[in-house]
Amino acid sequence: MNKTIAFSSVATGLATILAVFSPSALAADDELASVEDLTSVPEVFLVSNQRKNDCARVPGICLFADGGGTVAGVDEDATLGAVTTLARGTQVAGLAKGEKVPEAKAWHVELVARFRARTADTPIVLAVMDRADPEGIARKEATAVWQLTSPATKDLGMRFAFSADDGFQAHHTYLVRIAQGVGASEKILAEGNVLLE
């Protein structure tokens, strides 16, 4: 099944998640026809000064492991620049002798986005697109899209999971993009790359 959707960008205090879009919500005219739950609904949080120090790139997106056995590291790619690698962990301490280690189905992440200027008082879109499909990125086809509303802010913090059930695949690099506006008024606020292992 094709696990991508097309999106148009539309949108400190806490933000409210307006919609979570699934890959099956694409209509013939590239508008989102319906909303369907993804496995992970993000939790929005205020970004602490410590996390701001940990994520010094402005504008930029930093991704950190957020439990669930996920571990993170950052590598430099010759074409993409900094790429955060997230590896799914497993809980092995409680297994009896001979039991198989279960494969984790999600990468748990904490995202911190830093913007050059305050956002507009319109909805914010977080889209995650597969780098294995550059034509899909050009068409704005995403594996997952989250839309939220927030007061004007220079920082955004979210906790969520990249789930295999939502179409995320191991050994794929994803472009994480935060934007506001539609069409000619679309503004990319921040981008980052993540490799799921």
C-alpha positions as CSV (number, residue, x, y, z in Angstrom):
1,M,0.0,0.0,0.0
2,N,1.2,3.5,-0.8
3,K,1.9,5.1,2.6
4,T,2.3,8.7,1.5
5,I,0.0,11.7,1.3
6,A,0.2,15.1,-0.4
7,F,-0.1,18.1,1.8
8,S,-0.3,21.9,1.6
9,S,1.2,23.9,4.4
10,V,-1.4,25.8,6.5
11,A,-0.3,26.7,10.0
12,T,5.3,30.4,23.5
13,G,2.3,28.7,25.0
14,L,1.2,25.3,24.3
15,A,-0.1,24.4,20.9
16,T,-3.1,22.3,20.1
17,I,-3.0,19.4,17.6
18,L,-5.7,20.2,15.0
19,A,-5.4,17.2,12.8
20,V,-3.4,14.0,12.2
21,F,-3.4,12.9,8.6
22,S,-2.9,9.4,7.4
23,P,-1.7,8.2,4.0
24,S,-5.2,7.0,3.0
25,A,-6.6,10.5,3.2
26,L,-5.5,11.7,-0.2
27,A,-8.3,12.8,-2.6
28,A,-8.1,12.9,-6.4
29,D,-7.5,16.7,-6.4
30,D,-4.6,16.4,-3.9
31,E,-6.6,17.9,-1.1
32,L,-6.9,16.1,2.2
33,A,-10.3,14.6,2.1
34,S,-10.5,13.1,5.5
35,V,-8.6,12.7,8.8
36,E,-7.6,9.3,10.0
37,D,-5.6,8.5,13.2
38,L,-2.0,7.7,13.0
39,T,-0.5,5.5,15.7
40,S,1.2,8.4,17.3
41,V,-0.5,11.7,18.2
42,P,2.2,14.2,19.2
43,E,2.4,15.8,22.6
44,V,3.4,19.5,22.4
45,F,5.6,20.9,25.1
46,L,7.3,24.2,26.1
47,V,11.0,24.1,25.1
48,S,13.3,24.4,28.1
49,N,16.4,26.5,28.1
50,Q,18.5,23.3,28.4
51,R,16.9,21.9,25.2
52,K,17.4,25.3,23.4
53,N,21.1,25.0,24.3
54,D,21.1,21.3,23.1
55,C,19.6,22.5,19.8
56,A,21.6,25.6,18.9
57,R,20.9,25.5,15.1
58,V,18.6,28.4,14.2
59,P,16.6,27.7,12.1
60,G,16.8,24.0,12.6
61,I,15.2,20.8,13.9
62,C,16.9,18.6,16.4
63,L,15.6,15.1,17.2
64,F,16.4,13.3,20.4
65,A,15.5,9.8,21.6
66,D,12.5,9.9,23.9
67,G,12.2,6.5,25.6
68,G,10.7,3.4,24.2
69,G,14.2,2.0,23.9
70,T,15.1,4.4,21.2
71,V,18.7,5.7,21.1
72,A,20.0,8.6,19.0
73,G,23.2,9.9,17.4
74,V,24.1,12.5,14.8
75,D,26.2,11.9,11.7
76,E,27.3,14.2,8.9
77,D,26.2,13.3,5.3
78,A,28.1,14.9,2.4
79,T,24.8,15.9,0.6
80,L,22.3,16.3,3.5
81,G,24.5,17.7,6.3
82,A,23.6,16.7,9.8
83,V,21.5,13.5,10.0
84,T,20.1,12.3,13.3
85,T,20.1,8.5,13.5
86,L,17.4,6.8,15.6
87,A,17.8,3.2,16.5
88,R,15.0,1.1,18.0
89,G,15.9,-0.5,21.2
90,T,14.6,-3.6,22.8
91,Q,14.0,-4.7,26.4
92,V,16.0,-7.8,26.9
93,A,16.5,-7.9,30.7
94,G,13.1,-9.5,31.4
95,L,13.4,-12.3,28.8
96,A,13.7,-15.9,29.8
97,K,16.4,-18.1,28.4
98,G,15.6,-19.0,24.8
99,E,12.9,-16.3,24.4
100,K,13.2,-14.2,21.2
101,V,13.9,-10.5,21.5
102,P,10.8,-8.7,20.2
103,E,11.3,-6.1,17.5
104,A,10.2,-2.6,18.4
105,K,7.7,-1.2,16.0
106,A,8.4,2.5,16.7
107,W,11.1,5.1,17.1
108,H,10.2,7.4,20.0
109,V,11.4,10.9,19.4
110,E,11.5,14.3,21.0
111,L,11.6,17.1,18.4
112,V,12.8,20.6,19.1
113,A,12.5,23.2,16.3
114,R,14.1,26.6,16.5
115,F,12.9,29.3,14.1
116,R,14.7,32.4,12.9
117,A,11.7,34.6,13.7
118,R,8.4,34.2,15.5
119,T,5.8,32.2,13.6
120,A,2.7,33.7,12.3
121,D,-0.5,33.2,14.2
122,T,-1.7,30.6,11.8
123,P,-1.6,26.8,11.8
124,I,1.8,25.0,11.6
125,V,2.3,21.9,9.6
126,L,4.9,19.2,10.4
127,A,5.5,16.9,7.4
128,V,7.8,13.9,7.3
129,M,8.9,12.8,3.8
130,D,10.9,9.8,2.6
131,R,14.3,10.9,1.1
132,A,14.1,7.6,-1.0
133,D,11.5,9.4,-3.1
134,P,12.8,12.8,-4.3
135,E,9.9,13.1,-6.8
136,G,7.5,12.6,-3.9
137,I,9.2,15.3,-1.9
138,A,8.9,17.6,-4.9
139,R,5.1,16.8,-5.0
140,K,4.9,17.2,-1.2
141,E,4.0,13.6,-0.6
142,A,4.5,12.8,3.1
143,T,4.6,9.6,5.2
144,A,3.0,11.6,8.0
145,V,1.6,15.1,8.5
146,W,0.6,16.8,11.7
147,Q,-1.1,20.1,11.8
148,L,-1.2,22.3,15.0
149,T,-2.2,25.7,16.0
150,S,0.0,27.7,18.4
151,P,0.5,31.3,19.5
152,A,3.4,33.0,17.7
153,T,6.6,31.3,18.8
154,K,10.3,31.0,18.1
155,D,10.5,27.4,19.4
156,L,8.4,24.3,19.1
157,G,8.7,21.0,21.1
158,M,6.9,17.8,20.3
159,R,7.1,14.2,21.4
160,F,5.8,11.4,19.1
161,A,6.8,8.1,17.5
162,F,7.7,7.2,14.0
163,S,5.7,3.9,13.8
164,A,6.1,1.1,11.3
165,D,2.3,0.8,11.4
166,D,2.2,4.3,9.9
167,G,4.5,3.5,7.0
168,F,7.9,4.4,8.5
169,Q,10.6,2.0,7.4
170,A,14.0,1.1,8.9
171,H,17.0,2.1,6.8
172,H,15.2,5.0,5.3
173,T,16.2,8.7,5.8
174,Y,13.3,11.1,6.2
175,L,13.1,14.9,5.7
176,V,11.3,16.5,8.6
177,R,9.8,19.9,7.5
178,I,7.9,22.5,9.5
179,A,6.0,25.1,7.4
180,Q,3.2,27.7,7.4
181,G,1.1,29.1,4.6
182,V,-0.3,27.7,1.4
183,G,1.0,28.1,-2.2
184,A,2.9,31.2,-2.9
185,S,2.7,32.3,0.8
186,E,4.2,29.0,2.0
187,K,7.2,29.5,4.3
188,I,9.5,26.7,5.4
189,L,10.3,27.4,9.0
190,A,12.8,24.6,9.7
191,E,14.0,21.3,8.3
192,G,16.0,18.4,9.5
193,N,16.9,14.8,8.5
194,V,16.5,11.6,10.4
195,L,17.7,8.1,9.6
196,L,15.6,5.3,11.1
197,E,17.6,2.1,12.0
